[in-house]
Amino acid sequence: MSQSNGVNGQVTDAVTQTNVNVVAEAPAQAMGSLYQVATHANGIAMQNSVSNQQNLNQMNATIVADAIKIIKGA
């Protein structure tokens, strides 16, 4: 068996093209991940604001009742 020291040009071209493809797609994937994380964080912030508003609405009746008691007592 003879050993060949040369590498087939098609193999090196395929590897080079694969590397170029990966490097070229990296910014798009990074931006996609950034947009996805930002959208998720925005969604959680909206859920928190709705939850806080609901909690304040539940406390509103108690606060008004206490204020009326204070006004009547004064």
Buried (B, 14 or more C-beta within 10 A) or exposed (E): EEEEEEEEEEEEEEEEEEEEEEEEEEEEEEEEEEEEEEEEEEEEEEEEEEEEEEEEEEEEEEEEEEEEEEEEEE
